[in-house]
Amino acid sequence: MQALLEAAGAAPAGCADAQGQLALHLAVRRGHAGVAAALLDALPGSVNARTAKRWTPLMYVCRWGHFEVARWLLQVGADVELASSDGRTPLSVARDGSHQRIVTLLITAGAQEEDSAAQATQCAGRRLCGAPWCAEPP
């Protein structure tokens, strides 16, 4: 895997870019399960790796709607309750993207339902985030 990354001019598997993204984050964002599996083999324990904004690989697949990759990440130990720096969880990200199959998958895996009032309080005083509990999109 390392040789492939270097041949493509990419950073090594364990190196993060300026946003703190590992190659694993980028692979799952694009729905490349095979590449993600190879990267996870190269970096065991990175299934819950965080970017600078505290996003995990699971949050990326929830954002982009890659159901099969989400299911695989859960099977290999992705944490459904980790929150980003702005308080978003994989469940809230999947809901915002209207990815109902992933929402159901996350709840089945133990994700806790969010309290809309608590989320609204989190959003208060900041740029509106576009979530259903915010008054208007950003």
N, C-alpha and C positions, 0 to 999 in steps of 0.2 A: 504494500500500500504506500509506504514511504517513497519508494522509487517512482510510483505513478504520480504522486503529488509533486515531487520534485521535477519530473519530466514535463509536467504541465505548467511549471512555474509557480505553483501554489506553495503556501507556507506549509511546513511540516504539520502532521496530523495534530500534534499537541500544542501548536502555536496559535495564538488568537490574533485576529485582525484588530484594527483600531477600535471597533465596537465591542471587542471581547468575544467575538464569534469564533468558535472552532470550526474545522472542516465538517464536523458532525452536525452543527447547527445548519450549515449551508446545504448539506446533503438532505437532511430531513425536510428542510424548507421546500426543496424541489421535489420531494417525494421519492427520492432514490434510496429505497430500502436496502438494496444490496450493498451500495457504497456505505451507507450508514452502518450496516452490520460489520463490514470490514473495518471501518474506523473505530467502532466500539470494541472490536477484538484487539485493535492496536492500542487502544486507550481504555482498558477496563476501568469501570468506575466513573466514566464521563457521561453516563446516561442522564445525570442531573446537572451537567455543567451549566454555569451561568454566564450570560453576557454582561456587559457593563450595566445594562438596565435590568439585570437579574432575570432575563428570559431563559427558559430551559428549552432543550430540543422538543419536548412535548408541547410547549406553548407554540412553537413554530408550526408543528403539524396541525394543531388546533386552529391556528390562524388561517392556514392555507387549505384545510379540509382534507388532508391525506389520511383517510380512515384506517387503511391497512397499516400504515407506518405508525399511527397512534396506537393501534392494537399491539403491534410488535414492541413498541417502546414500553408499554405497560407490562408486557410479558417479561421484559428484561429488567424491570425494576424502576421505571420512571415514577416519580412522586407526583401524585395528583393534587397535592395541597400546597406545593411551593408557589409563592407569590412573587411577582415582579416588583421592581422598585416603586411602581405606582399602585401596587395592591391588586393587580389582576392575577387571576389563577387560570390554569388551563380551561376550567369550566367556563369562566366568564369570557375568555377569548373565543372558545368554540361557540358560545351563545351569540356573541357579537357578530360572528361570521355566519350565523344561521346554519351551522353544521350540526343538525339534529342527531345524526347517527353518532357523531363523536360525543355530543352532550350525553346521550344515553349510555355510551360506552364508559365515559368518565364517572357517571353516577353509579353505574354497576360496579366499577372499580373502587368505589368508596369516596368519590369527591363529594364534599359537603355543599349543599345548596347555599347560595349567597343570599344575604338579607339585603334587599334593594334599598332600604332606608340607610343601612350602614354604608353601602356603596355610595349613596348620594352624599352622605356626610364626608366621605373620603374625597369626593370630587369638588366639594365646596371650596371656593377660593382659588381654584386652579382653572386653567383653560379647560373648557368642557371637552370631554373625551369622546363623545359620540355614542356612548353606551346607552341602553334603553332608559336608564334612570337619569340621564342628563337631559336638560331641556332642549338643547339643539346640538347639531354636529359641530366638530371643530372647524 
